[in-house]
Structures are given as C-alpha cells and as structure tokens.
C-alpha cells in the first residue's frame, strides 16, 4: 500500500485512515473531567454529611440540656413543697410541745397521775466523765501515799 499526498487516504482502499492518537486523547480527556467532577461531588457530599452529623450532635445536646433543666425545675418544686410541709410540722410540734399539752396528754391517753411528794425518790447521778476523773484522782492520791510510805521505811 502506497500513501499518496493526502495523508488520510490510503491508495487501493476506500477507507480513510483513522487517527488513533485523537481517539486516545479524547478518551483520556473525558475521563479526567468525569473523575474531577466525581471527586468534587464526593467532597461536597462528604462536607454536607459532616456538617449534618455535627448539627445533629449539637441539637441532641441542646435537647438533653433542656430535658435536664425541666427535671431540675420539677425537683426544686418538690423540694419547696417538702420544706413547706416540714415547716407546718414544726409548727404543730411547737404547739403540742408545751407542758400543759404534755400533762393533758399523759393524763388522758396514758392514765398517768401526779405523784405524791412522799412517793418521790431523788437519786444523785454523776456524769460519766466526772466519775472517771474522780477515780483517776483517787488512784493518783493512793500512788502518792504508797510512795511516801516507801520512802519512810
């Protein structure tokens, strides 16, 4: 086969010579464009997902904070109610804690009577810390006396 002046025409054939380089270049040029576009799209989608994820986390935290604040308000209301009830009970205790009410309750409910003065016996009770101090003083005095006697003999 002989080539003529026209580079696209081969003698003896009606077929034009195809440029293989152009096809390869066209194919390689289209692929990077699609690749770049897909990479940009992927990055965009990734950014959107990233922002959405952190937005969801922040919203969840705010919801949790609001829920905890509501619980705190409810607990403060309960504490206030219990404190008010406690104050009312203290007032009632103070009302019933007088000697007149105690005597009345003892006589009516438990059948107690006021004792006759001849039936009353008084017992001298010393506190425990005073009794211990007295025992220590006696021991110290006895040990002093024994030392003196030991020196004399």
Secondary structure, 3 states (H helix, E strand, C coil): CCECCCCCEECCCCCECCCHHHHHHHHHHHHHHHHHHHHHHHHHHHHHHHHHHHHHHHHHHHHHHHHHHHHHHHHHHHHHHHHHHHHHHHHHHHHHCCHHHHHHHHHHHHCCCCCCHHHCCCCCCCCHHHHHHHHHHHHHHHHHHHHHHHHHC
